[in-house]
Amino acid sequence: MPFLLLEKLTPRLLLMVSVAVAVLTIALKTAAWWVTDSVGLLSDAMESLVNLAGAVFGLMMVTVAARPADADHPYGHHKAEYFSSGFEGVLIVVAALGIVWAALQRLWAPQPLEQLNWGLALSVISSILNGVLAWVMLRAARVHRSVALEGDARHLFTDVWTSVGVVVGLGLVMWTGWLWLDAVVAVGVALNILREGARLVWQASQGLMDEAVAPDVRETIERTLAGFAHRRGGVDIVRFDHLHTRRAGQRCFLDVHMHMPASWSLGRAAALRVSVEQALMSAVPGLRASIQLLPTDVEAHFHDLDDLK
Ligand SMILES: [Zn+2]
């Protein structure tokens, strides 16, 4: 695919296309379920809900969450994506439980499937649509270095594989006449959807509760700070403590104390603070650091974990 064309396909545009394609595939797969009465195809249609969620979630990331900070939201809008993913996660979990319920009833009382050819044809068409879109999105994601786009493309690929599984399963039903296979396929797909939905809800809840940065990021921060700390003759000259971090979407925040001799001028202290801040920001992209200046022997107490020890 020509590079120039990929340049023109912005993440926002592709995610909007992705929302439209998700709605279209839900319609196609629902039609497939309608003509065949197969719960396997119904579960495949519900799986497309995950795509819709993924696309809407990605769109939130590149629009609302990317909005610059304003007077009412001085820390930015990055947490918007947690609301979106949390809400979508709940919807997906409910859909998955619905499928399991329907499939289990089918397992006790199997019903004949009708016009399987038509159902399978519709499912294959929508999978091809998804596959092509995912392929274009993955390539565009590399050109634009977009996390949102890449995440959505990966979702789409999983959906294509699920559909392949469903089509193979129903092919076996046609061939062997084992109707219970339909319900088994549906339960398999539903469990996968359930896992995906639970993961979204879990991630959102962690984000909303100000989860700390990942251990490797914390390590990078500590290593950077250690580069500025120093002791002379067994006495701390510059020391960092009370380090706290939190995540908000693509951004992360940090609070830390920088202790230094009380005899230092404010100008000297401020100059060091700027260097530390710049080093931190270049070590961890998207980091905002707030560094409190304190004399060596003075501690500021916030009733936090460190003070309660
Ligand atoms: Zn301190």
Residues whose N, C-alpha, C, O or C-beta is under 5 A from the ligand:
A	BS01	ZN	D241 H242 H257 E299 A300
